[in-house]
Amino acid sequence: MKREQWNSRVGFILAAVGSAIGLGNIWRFPYMAYDNGGGAFFIPYLFAMITAGIPFMIMEFSLGHKIKKTSPRIFAQLGHTLGFRLEWLGWFQVFIAAVIAVYYVAIIGWTLSYLGFSFSQAWGDNPNDFFFNHYLKLGNNSPSHLGEFQIGIAIAMSIAWLMTFMAVFTGVKGGIERANKIMMPMLFIMVLVLIGRILFLPGALSGLNYLFEPDFSRLLDAQVWSAAYGQIFFTLSVGFAIMLAYSSYLPTKADINNNAFMTVLINCGFSILAGILIFGVLGYMAEEQMKPLTEVVSSGIGLAFVTIPTAINLMPAPYILGPLFFIALVIAGLSSHISIIEAVTSAVIDKFHVRRKPAAVLVCSLGYLVSMAFATNGGLLLLDLVDYFINNIALLLSCLLELVIITWLLKVTVIHQHANENSEFRVGGWFVICLRFISPAILATILAKNLYNTLVNGYGDYPIADQLFLGWGLVGTMLFFAVLINFTSKSPGYPDQHPGGKT
């Protein structure tokens, strides 16, 4: 089968940016900056972007462009060069993407529900009680005892799945590229419109002062640097098969370095815009409620579904600003979900030599069925536990293994040369230094710390059995099946693939 290609450079960049920009940019980055030195956090964040984000993106774009296959086949071919099997790492990355897809869609479903609620502020005067007790009906459930099925949440998730399925089913040009060409400009326009209105609200500028006021003493705190690097890897969609799949659809003549720089810079720029938006809102809340901003700031799920609805209640024209905010959240979520499902679908296409449409039907159908576990009373708890182990253990492990294999077992200079030969401008030796030394050292440190803390202290108040089964057990199962697929393949590599693909 002839491999699909992007229709235009703009289409590829918007799709890559759409994958990188997700819900985490809007609710995670602002709080991370606030909690780690405010304006001073931007120094380690920018350093992490230059030494980890951009080099890693160039590396994945180069691998996808050079070998023209998805993650499992790329690592199979790299392993063939070394004389042993590496396909398992590609499948481990695909399984990470698959697991993220089935719980991430739950958050998109909640966001779609809240888009409907925002027209009339249906969450009432107590958004916290509404979200946890009336909408999720959280109750006394646990990650392993999910309780009753919530049809309202399931319907919203079904709508999200349908939109993702339509984009992936239609293909790279007609579906994914077209969807991102519409969604990404809409997202930026809506966020800029919201910022333009919110900055004129009383207290908004004081909120920005909280975000950007630098605490330079925090620059000596290793935790701040760890948080900056963690945020870069968290937000860029590297290390779990997405960018390898997307870059495999690049035409032969593609500006790899420029594309990587633009993708990372646009993503990080959007994170800063999101910070301005969120802290402008929080500053206004603090002014209206006559509280310190530290008492209204929150992170994660609570920010999107409790704090922001509370702010919308206080705003002028809430029936306009509320829907605008939640439309932006829906778009950010969907663009990322499309890319995640595409990473899984393209791997199935490459492995089993099936056409896109039946592969999309299979992947989305299975994903849809599994995701319904999150449309229950305990769905949030299950999501929280699984998300922690996937992002803090599995994804960091995947990124570290990828870096070690490519920069220490193979010749990263070949990737460096390929990137420069297919770019309008060249990147220097810093690229190799960052990938061989700085990024692996930082990743290994963060991963070791996470492993130690989780093994010693566990995660949250969840029962040990749930953490063993749904946390460690899930990561172990993904590794087991990745290795199983690897060793049931007929050969350690794919000699029938892209000629000259050795790196």
VEXDREN-2710 file (C-alpha; in Angstrom, 1 decimal):
% VEXDREN-2710
k/r/px/py/pz
1/MET/0.0/0.0/0.0
2/LYS/1.3/3.5/-0.9
3/ARG/1.9/5.5/2.3
4/GLU/-0.3/8.5/2.9
5/GLN/1.3/11.9/3.0
6/TRP/0.4/15.3/4.4
7/ASN/-1.1/17.7/1.9
8/SER/1.0/20.7/3.0
9/ARG/3.6/21.7/5.5
10/VAL/1.1/23.9/7.3
11/GLY/-1.2/20.9/7.7
12/PHE/1.6/18.8/9.2
13/ILE/2.6/21.5/11.7
14/LEU/-1.0/22.2/12.7
15/ALA/-1.5/18.5/13.3
16/ALA/1.7/18.2/15.3
17/VAL/0.8/21.3/17.3
18/GLY/-2.7/19.9/17.7
19/SER/-1.3/16.8/19.2
20/ALA/1.1/18.6/21.5
21/ILE/-1.5/21.2/22.7
22/GLY/-3.9/19.4/25.0
23/LEU/-5.9/19.9/28.1
24/GLY/-2.7/19.8/30.1
25/ASN/-1.5/23.1/28.5
26/ILE/-4.5/24.8/29.9
27/TRP/-4.9/23.4/33.4
28/ARG/-1.4/22.0/34.2
29/PHE/1.2/24.5/33.0
30/PRO/-0.2/27.6/34.7
31/TYR/-0.3/25.8/38.1
32/MET/3.2/24.3/37.5
33/ALA/4.6/27.8/36.9
34/TYR/2.8/29.3/39.9
35/ASP/3.9/26.5/42.2
36/ASN/7.6/26.5/41.1
37/GLY/8.8/30.1/41.3
38/GLY/6.4/32.0/39.1
39/GLY/8.3/34.0/36.6
40/ALA/11.5/32.3/37.6
41/PHE/10.1/29.0/36.4
42/PHE/10.3/30.2/32.8
43/ILE/14.1/30.0/33.0
44/PRO/14.3/26.2/33.7
45/TYR/11.3/25.8/31.4
46/LEU/13.0/27.5/28.5
47/PHE/16.2/25.6/29.2
48/ALA/14.3/22.3/29.2
49/MET/12.6/23.3/25.9
50/ILE/16.0/24.0/24.3
51/THR/17.9/21.0/25.7
52/ALA/15.1/18.4/25.7
53/GLY/12.0/19.4/23.9
54/ILE/13.4/20.6/20.6
55/PRO/16.2/18.0/20.3
56/PHE/13.7/15.2/21.1
57/MET/11.3/16.5/18.5
58/ILE/14.0/16.7/15.9
59/MET/15.0/13.2/16.7
60/GLU/11.5/11.7/16.4
61/PHE/10.7/13.8/13.2
62/SER/14.0/12.5/11.7
63/LEU/13.3/8.8/12.6
64/GLY/9.7/8.9/11.2
65/HIS/10.8/10.8/8.1
66/LYS/13.8/8.5/7.4
67/ILE/12.2/5.1/8.0
68/LYS/8.6/6.0/6.9
69/LYS/7.0/3.6/9.4
70/THR/5.4/3.8/12.8
71/SER/7.0/3.2/16.2
72/PRO/7.0/-0.7/16.3
73/ARG/8.5/-1.0/12.8
74/ILE/11.0/1.8/13.4
75/PHE/12.4/0.1/16.5
76/ALA/12.3/-3.3/14.7
77/GLN/14.5/-1.9/12.0
78/LEU/16.8/-0.2/14.5
79/GLY/17.1/-3.5/16.4
80/HIS/17.8/-5.3/13.1
81/THR/20.8/-3.0/12.7
82/LEU/22.1/-4.0/16.2
83/GLY/21.3/-7.6/15.7
84/PHE/18.6/-8.0/18.4
85/ARG/14.9/-7.3/18.7
86/LEU/13.6/-3.9/19.7
87/GLU/10.1/-4.0/18.3
88/TRP/8.8/-4.4/21.8
89/LEU/9.7/-0.8/22.7
90/GLY/7.6/0.4/19.8
91/TRP/4.6/-1.6/21.0
92/PHE/5.1/-0.4/24.5
93/GLN/4.8/3.1/23.2
94/VAL/1.7/2.2/21.2
95/PHE/0.1/0.6/24.4
96/ILE/0.9/3.8/26.3
97/ALA/-1.0/5.8/23.6
98/ALA/-3.9/3.3/23.7
99/VAL/-4.3/3.5/27.5
100/ILE/-4.1/7.3/27.4
101/ALA/-6.7/7.4/24.6
102/VAL/-9.3/5.4/26.6
103/TYR/-9.2/7.7/29.7
104/TYR/-8.4/11.0/28.0
105/VAL/-11.7/10.7/26.1
106/ALA/-13.5/10.7/29.5
107/ILE/-12.2/14.2/30.2
108/ILE/-13.2/15.4/26.7
109/GLY/-16.7/13.9/27.5
110/TRP/-16.9/15.9/30.7
111/THR/-15.8/19.0/28.8
112/LEU/-18.5/18.5/26.2
113/SER/-21.1/18.2/29.0
114/TYR/-19.8/21.4/30.6
115/LEU/-20.0/23.1/27.2
116/GLY/-23.8/22.4/27.4
117/PHE/-24.0/23.4/31.1
118/SER/-22.1/26.7/30.4
119/PHE/-24.9/28.3/28.4
120/SER/-27.1/28.5/31.6
121/GLN/-24.5/27.9/34.3
122/ALA/-26.3/24.7/35.2
123/TRP/-23.7/23.9/37.8
124/GLY/-25.4/26.5/40.1
125/ASP/-23.8/28.3/43.0
126/ASN/-21.7/25.4/44.2
127/PRO/-19.7/24.0/41.2
128/ASN/-17.6/21.7/43.5
129/ASP/-20.7/19.9/44.8
130/PHE/-22.2/19.8/41.3
131/PHE/-19.1/18.3/39.6
132/PHE/-18.3/15.6/42.2
133/ASN/-21.7/14.7/43.6
134/HIS/-24.3/15.5/40.9
135/TYR/-22.4/15.1/37.6
136/LEU/-19.8/12.4/38.4
137/LYS/-21.8/11.0/41.4
138/LEU/-18.5/10.0/42.9
139/GLY/-19.8/8.6/46.1
140/ASN/-17.7/6.1/48.1
141/ASN/-16.5/4.1/45.1
142/SER/-12.9/3.1/44.3
143/PRO/-10.8/2.5/41.2
144/SER/-11.7/-1.2/41.4
145/HIS/-15.3/-0.7/42.5
146/LEU/-16.7/1.6/39.9
147/GLY/-20.4/1.7/40.9
148/GLU/-23.2/2.5/38.5
149/PHE/-23.0/3.4/34.8
150/GLN/-23.6/7.1/34.0
151/ILE/-25.5/7.3/30.8
152/GLY/-25.1/11.1/30.5
153/ILE/-21.3/10.8/30.7
154/ALA/-21.3/7.9/28.3
155/ILE/-23.3/9.9/25.7
156/ALA/-20.8/12.8/25.9
157/MET/-17.9/10.4/25.5
158/SER/-19.6/8.7/22.6
159/ILE/-19.8/12.1/20.8
160/ALA/-16.1/12.6/21.4
161/TRP/-15.3/9.1/20.1
162/LEU/-17.4/9.8/17.0
163/MET/-15.5/13.0/16.1
164/THR/-12.2/11.3/16.6
165/PHE/-13.3/8.3/14.6
166/MET/-14.4/10.4/11.7
167/ALA/-11.0/12.2/11.5
168/VAL/-8.9/9.0/11.7
169/PHE/-11.3/7.0/9.4
170/THR/-11.1/9.6/6.7
171/GLY/-7.3/9.6/6.5
172/VAL/-4.3/11.8/6.9
173/LYS/-5.3/14.5/4.3
174/GLY/-9.0/14.4/4.3
175/GLY/-9.5/13.8/8.1
176/ILE/-6.7/14.6/10.4
177/GLU/-5.1/17.4/8.5
178/ARG/-8.4/19.1/7.6
179/ALA/-9.7/18.8/11.2
180/ASN/-6.6/20.4/12.6
181/LYS/-6.6/23.2/10.0
182/ILE/-10.0/24.1/11.4
183/MET/-9.5/23.4/15.1
184/MET/-6.1/25.0/15.7
185/PRO/-6.9/28.5/14.4
186/MET/-10.2/28.3/16.2
187/LEU/-8.5/27.4/19.5
188/PHE/-6.0/30.3/19.3
189/ILE/-8.7/32.8/18.3
190/MET/-10.9/31.8/21.1
191/VAL/-8.1/31.9/23.7
192/LEU/-7.0/35.3/22.4
193/VAL/-10.6/36.6/22.6
194/LEU/-11.0/35.4/26.1
195/ILE/-7.7/36.9/27.2
196/GLY/-8.7/40.2/25.5
197/ARG/-11.9/40.3/27.6
198/ILE/-10.6/38.9/30.9
199/LEU/-7.6/41.3/31.1
200/PHE/-10.0/44.2/31.5
201/LEU/-11.7/42.6/34.5
202/PRO/-10.9/44.0/37.9
203/GLY/-8.1/42.0/39.6
204/ALA/-6.9/40.3/36.4
205/LEU/-3.6/42.0/36.3
206/SER/-2.9/41.1/40.0
207/GLY/-3.5/37.5/39.0
208/LEU/-0.8/37.9/36.3
209/ASN/1.6/39.3/38.9
210/TYR/1.1/36.1/40.9
211/LEU/2.0/34.0/37.8
212/PHE/4.9/36.0/36.5
213/GLU/6.5/37.5/39.7
214/PRO/9.8/35.7/39.9
215/ASP/11.1/34.0/42.9
216/PHE/14.7/33.5/41.9
217/SER/15.6/31.6/45.1
218/ARG/13.7/28.7/43.6
219/LEU/16.2/28.3/40.8
220/LEU/18.5/26.5/43.3
221/ASP/15.7/24.0/44.0
222/ALA/16.2/20.7/42.0
223/GLN/12.5/20.1/42.2
224/VAL/11.8/23.2/40.1
225/TRP/14.1/21.9/37.3
226/SER/12.6/18.5/37.6
227/ALA/9.1/20.0/37.2
228/ALA/10.2/22.0/34.2
229/TYR/11.6/19.0/32.3
230/GLY/8.6/16.9/33.4
231/GLN/6.3/19.5/31.9
232/ILE/8.2/19.5/28.6
233/PHE/8.0/15.8/28.2
234/PHE/4.4/15.7/29.4
235/THR/3.1/18.3/26.9
236/LEU/5.0/17.5/23.7
237/SER/3.6/14.1/22.8
238/VAL/7.0/12.6/22.4
239/GLY/7.9/9.1/23.6
240/PHE/4.6/7.4/22.9
241/ALA/4.5/6.8/19.1
242/ILE/2.5/9.9/18.0
243/MET/5.3/12.1/16.5
244/LEU/6.9/9.0/14.9
245/ALA/3.6/8.2/13.2
246/TYR/2.9/11.8/12.1
247/SER/6.4/12.4/10.7
248/SER/6.3/9.1/8.8
249/TYR/3.7/10.8/6.6
250/LEU/6.0/13.7/5.7
251/PRO/7.0/13.9/2.0
252/THR/10.6/13.2/1.0
253/LYS/11.5/16.9/0.9
254/ALA/10.6/18.1/4.4
255/ASP/12.2/20.8/6.6
256/ILE/12.7/18.7/9.7
257/ASN/14.5/21.2/11.9
258/ASN/12.2/24.1/11.1
259/ASN/9.1/21.9/11.6
260/ALA/10.4/20.7/15.0
261/PHE/11.3/24.2/16.2
262/MET/7.9/25.6/15.1
263/THR/6.0/22.7/16.8
264/VAL/7.7/23.1/20.1
265/LEU/7.7/26.9/20.1
266/ILE/4.0/27.2/19.2
267/ASN/3.1/24.6/21.9
268/CYS/5.2/26.4/24.6
269/GLY/3.8/29.8/23.5
270/PHE/0.3/28.4/23.8
271/SER/1.1/27.3/27.3
272/ILE/2.1/30.8/28.3
273/LEU/-1.1/32.2/26.7
274/ALA/-3.1/29.6/28.8
275/GLY/-1.2/30.8/31.9
276/ILE/-2.3/34.4/31.1
277/LEU/-5.9/33.4/30.6
278/ILE/-6.1/31.2/33.7
279/PHE/-4.4/33.6/36.1
280/GLY/-6.3/36.5/34.8
281/VAL/-9.5/34.6/35.7
282/LEU/-8.1/33.6/39.1
283/GLY/-7.1/37.2/39.9
284/TYR/-10.6/38.3/39.0
285/MET/-12.1/35.7/41.3
286/ALA/-9.8/36.8/44.2
287/GLU/-11.0/40.4/43.7
288/GLU/-14.7/39.5/43.5
289/GLN/-14.6/37.1/46.5
290/MET/-12.2/39.4/48.5
291/LYS/-9.8/36.4/49.1
292/PRO/-6.1/36.0/48.5
293/LEU/-5.4/34.4/45.1
294/THR/-3.7/31.5/46.9
295/GLU/-7.1/30.5/48.2
296/VAL/-8.8/30.3/44.8
297/VAL/-5.9/28.8/42.8
298/SER/-6.1/25.0/42.0
299/SER/-4.6/22.4/39.8
300/GLY/-5.8/19.7/37.5
301/ILE/-9.4/18.6/37.2
302/GLY/-10.6/21.0/39.9
303/LEU/-9.3/24.0/37.9
304/ALA/-11.3/23.1/34.7
305/PHE/-14.6/21.9/36.3
306/VAL/-14.8/23.7/39.7
307/THR/-12.7/26.9/39.7
308/ILE/-13.4/28.1/36.2
309/PRO/-17.2/27.5/36.5
310/THR/-17.1/29.5/39.8
311/ALA/-15.3/32.3/37.9
312/ILE/-17.8/32.1/35.0
313/ASN/-20.6/32.7/37.6
314/LEU/-18.9/35.9/38.6
315/MET/-18.2/37.2/35.0
316/PRO/-20.2/39.6/32.9
317/ALA/-21.9/37.8/30.0
318/PRO/-21.2/34.3/31.4
319/TYR/-23.4/32.8/28.7
320/ILE/-20.8/34.0/26.1
321/LEU/-17.5/33.6/28.0
322/GLY/-18.4/30.2/29.5
323/PRO/-19.1/28.5/26.1
324/LEU/-16.1/30.1/24.6
325/PHE/-13.8/28.7/27.3
326/PHE/-15.3/25.2/27.1
327/ILE/-15.2/25.1/23.3
328/ALA/-11.5/25.9/23.6
329/LEU/-11.1/23.0/26.0
330/VAL/-13.0/20.6/23.7
331/ILE/-10.9/21.5/20.7
332/ALA/-7.6/21.1/22.7
333/GLY/-8.8/17.7/23.9
334/LEU/-10.0/16.4/20.5
335/SER/-6.9/17.5/18.6
336/SER/-4.8/15.5/21.0
337/HIS/-7.2/12.5/21.1
338/ILE/-7.1/12.3/17.3
339/SER/-3.3/12.1/17.3
340/ILE/-3.3/9.4/20.0
341/ILE/-5.7/7.2/18.1
342/GLU/-3.9/7.8/14.9
343/ALA/-0.7/6.5/16.5
344/VAL/-2.4/3.2/17.5
345/THR/-4.3/2.9/14.2
346/SER/-1.2/3.5/12.0
347/ALA/0.7/0.8/14.0
348/VAL/-2.1/-1.7/13.3
349/ILE/-2.0/-0.8/9.6
350/ASP/1.8/-1.3/9.4
351/LYS/1.8/-4.5/11.4
352/PHE/-1.1/-6.4/9.8
353/HIS/-1.1/-4.8/6.4
354/VAL/-4.7/-3.8/6.6
355/ARG/-6.3/-0.7/5.1
356/ARG/-7.0/2.4/7.1
357/LYS/-10.8/2.1/7.4
358/PRO/-11.1/-1.4/8.9
359/ALA/-8.1/-0.5/11.2
360/ALA/-9.8/2.7/12.4
361/VAL/-13.1/0.8/13.0
362/LEU/-11.2/-1.9/15.0
363/VAL/-9.2/0.5/17.1
364/CYS/-12.0/2.9/17.9
365/SER/-14.5/0.1/18.6
366/LEU/-12.2/-1.6/21.1
367/GLY/-11.1/1.8/22.6
368/TYR/-14.8/2.8/22.9
369/LEU/-15.8/-0.3/24.8
370/VAL/-12.8/-0.1/27.3
371/SER/-13.4/3.6/27.8
372/MET/-16.9/3.1/29.1
373/ALA/-15.3/2.0/32.4
374/PHE/-14.7/5.7/33.0
375/ALA/-18.4/6.5/32.5
376/THR/-19.1/5.3/36.0
377/ASN/-19.3/6.6/39.5
378/GLY/-15.7/5.7/40.2
379/GLY/-14.4/6.7/36.7
380/LEU/-12.5/9.8/38.0
381/LEU/-10.7/7.6/40.6
382/LEU/-9.8/5.0/38.0
383/LEU/-8.6/7.8/35.7
384/ASP/-6.5/9.4/38.4
385/LEU/-4.7/6.2/39.3
386/VAL/-4.1/5.0/35.8
387/ASP/-3.0/8.4/34.6
388/TYR/-0.4/8.7/37.4
389/PHE/1.3/5.4/36.5
390/ILE/1.2/6.0/32.8
391/ASN/2.6/9.5/32.8
392/ASN/5.0/9.2/35.8
393/ILE/6.3/5.7/35.2
394/ALA/5.6/4.2/31.8
395/LEU/6.0/7.4/29.6
396/LEU/9.2/8.5/31.3
397/LEU/10.6/4.9/31.0
398/SER/9.7/4.9/27.3
399/CYS/11.4/8.2/26.7
400/LEU/14.5/7.2/28.6
401/LEU/14.8/3.8/26.7
402/GLU/14.3/5.5/23.4
403/LEU/17.1/8.0/24.1
404/VAL/19.6/5.4/25.4
405/ILE/19.0/3.1/22.4
406/ILE/19.3/5.8/19.8
407/THR/22.1/7.9/21.3
408/TRP/24.2/5.2/23.0
409/LEU/23.6/1.9/21.2
410/LEU/23.2/3.5/17.7
411/LYS/24.9/6.5/16.1
412/VAL/22.9/9.6/16.9
413/THR/25.2/11.4/14.4
414/VAL/23.3/9.7/11.6
415/ILE/20.0/11.1/12.8
416/HIS/21.8/14.5/13.2
417/GLN/23.0/14.3/9.7
418/HIS/19.6/13.3/8.3
419/ALA/17.9/16.2/10.0
420/ASN/20.4/18.7/8.7
421/GLU/20.3/17.3/5.1
422/ASN/16.5/17.7/5.1
423/SER/16.3/21.2/6.6
424/GLU/16.7/24.8/5.6
425/PHE/19.0/25.4/8.5
426/ARG/21.4/23.1/10.4
427/VAL/21.5/22.4/14.1
428/GLY/24.9/22.1/15.7
429/GLY/26.6/19.8/18.1
430/TRP/24.4/20.9/21.0
431/PHE/21.8/18.5/19.5
432/VAL/24.0/15.5/20.2
433/ILE/25.1/16.7/23.6
434/CYS/21.6/17.3/24.8
435/LEU/20.3/13.9/23.6
436/ARG/23.3/11.9/24.8
437/PHE/23.9/13.5/28.1
438/ILE/21.5/16.2/29.4
439/SER/18.1/14.7/28.6
440/PRO/18.9/11.1/29.7
441/ALA/20.4/12.3/33.0
442/ILE/17.4/14.5/33.8
443/LEU/14.9/11.7/32.7
444/ALA/16.7/9.1/34.7
445/THR/16.7/11.3/37.8
446/ILE/13.0/12.1/37.5
447/LEU/12.1/8.5/36.8
448/ALA/14.2/7.2/39.7
449/LYS/12.6/9.7/42.1
450/ASN/9.1/8.7/40.9
451/LEU/9.9/5.0/41.3
452/TYR/11.3/5.5/44.8
453/ASN/8.4/7.7/45.9
454/THR/5.8/5.4/44.5
455/LEU/7.4/2.2/45.9
456/VAL/7.9/3.7/49.3
457/ASN/4.8/5.9/49.7
458/GLY/2.4/4.6/47.1
459/TYR/0.1/7.0/45.3
460/GLY/-2.7/8.9/47.1
461/ASP/-4.9/7.0/49.5
462/TYR/-5.8/4.3/47.0
463/PRO/-5.8/0.7/48.4
464/ILE/-2.5/-1.2/47.9
465/ALA/-4.3/-3.9/45.9
466/ASP/-5.7/-1.2/43.4
467/GLN/-2.2/0.3/43.0
468/LEU/-0.6/-3.2/42.4
469/PHE/-3.3/-4.3/39.9
470/LEU/-4.3/-1.1/38.1
471/GLY/-1.0/0.7/38.4
472/TRP/2.1/-1.6/38.5
473/GLY/0.1/-4.4/37.0
474/LEU/-1.0/-2.3/34.1
475/VAL/2.5/-1.2/33.3
476/GLY/3.8/-4.8/33.7
477/THR/1.0/-6.1/31.4
478/MET/1.8/-3.6/28.7
479/LEU/5.5/-4.6/28.8
480/PHE/4.6/-8.3/28.7
481/PHE/2.4/-8.0/25.7
482/ALA/4.9/-5.7/23.9
483/VAL/7.6/-8.4/24.4
484/LEU/5.2/-11.1/23.4
485/ILE/4.3/-9.4/20.1
486/ASN/8.0/-8.8/19.6
487/PHE/9.0/-12.5/19.9
488/THR/6.1/-13.9/17.9
489/SER/7.2/-11.8/14.9
490/LYS/8.8/-13.8/12.2
491/SER/12.1/-11.9/12.3
492/PRO/13.9/-9.4/14.5
493/GLY/13.7/-6.8/11.7
494/TYR/11.8/-5.9/8.6
495/PRO/14.1/-6.3/5.7
496/ASP/11.3/-5.6/3.3
497/GLN/10.9/-2.1/4.6
498/HIS/12.4/1.2/3.6
499/PRO/15.8/0.5/1.9
500/GLY/18.8/2.1/3.4
501/GLY/16.8/2.6/6.7
502/LYS/19.8/1.5/8.8
503/THR/20.7/4.2/11.3
END
